[in-house]
Amino acid sequence: MSQKNVKIKIGDRVYPLTVSESEEKTVEISAEKIAENIKKLKSQYKITDSQDLLAMTCLEYATKLQNTPKAEPTPTKDNSKELDDILSKLDEALA
């Protein structure tokens, strides 16, 4: 996979990152969401310090992540019959 250098602005700082091409759009969208949240917090609390706003945003997102239920993996197909057949053939071969 090809790597790409991007510059992402978060708060008042620009961060140079190296990401895969498949991750680039996700990283850009995430940075936009962070910027939106910082702007929202700035207007709600009249806070101007970008580090405080970034810390508050991180805490908000981490809390949401902790409260998000974990999705159980769903099997795509029941392979038990095929596995039973393979085990029977192995038993026969070893006998």
Residue pairs with C-beta under 8 A, 6 or more apart in sequence:
1 20
1 21
1 22
2 20
2 21
3 18
3 19
3 20
3 21
4 18
4 19
4 20
4 21
4 24
5 16
5 17
5 18
6 16
6 17
6 18
6 19
6 24
6 27
6 28
7 14
7 15
7 16
7 17
8 14
8 15
8 17
8 27
8 28
8 31
9 15
9 31
9 35
10 31
10 34
10 35
10 54
11 38
11 50
11 51
11 53
11 54
12 50
13 50
17 27
19 27
34 54
34 57
37 57
37 60
37 61
38 50
38 53
38 54
38 57
41 47
41 53
41 56
41 57
42 48
42 53
45 56
47 53
47 56
